[in-house]
Amino acid sequence: MIAQAKGKFLRLSPRKTRQVIDLLRGQSVNNALAILANINKRSKPYVEKILKSAISNAKQKGLQEDQLFISKITADEGPMWKRFRAVAFGRATKILRRTSHIKIELDLKSK
């Protein structure tokens, strides 16, 4: 791992976020940014911001963008917001509003 960035407590479902990050796993950084530019999913801006943060962290160490690839990217489940909703016969049901923790690790391409 050369550089990493994390996004925590994001108001996104981890399951839906994984649909986006599965496309990016193992890609070069430039290729991953190109893929993100053409995706229409709610988690796209969050993943893009975290990826750019990881790239910036790598640049602080003196590395170029074209030397990097995504070695590890995960979307783990964060705490859930618990809410209740009225349903028939005077009952209530739970609504679980899920949150995500996204972690991106970059590494050098092997030549």
C-alpha positions, 0 to 999 in steps of 0.5 A: 500500500502506497497511499490510502483514503477513507470515507466514513459514515456515508449515507449510502447503502453498502450493497449499492456502493459495491456495485460501483466499486466492483468496476474499479477494483484492480484498475489503474487510477486514470482508467478508474476516473474514466469509468467513474465519469460515465457511471450514473449511480448515487455513490459515484461522487463519494467514491470519486472524491475518496479516490481523488483524495487517495491520489493526492495522498500519493502525490504528497509522497512524490508519485505520479498518477500513471504509476498507481492502481487500485490495489484494494477498495472496500465498502463496509457497513457502518451504523444504521439509523433506526426509524419507524413507520406507521403501517396497517392496524396501528402497527409500526415497522422498522426502517433501517437507513444504512451507512457505509465506510469506503476505503481505497488503497493505492499501490504501484504498478509492477513493470 
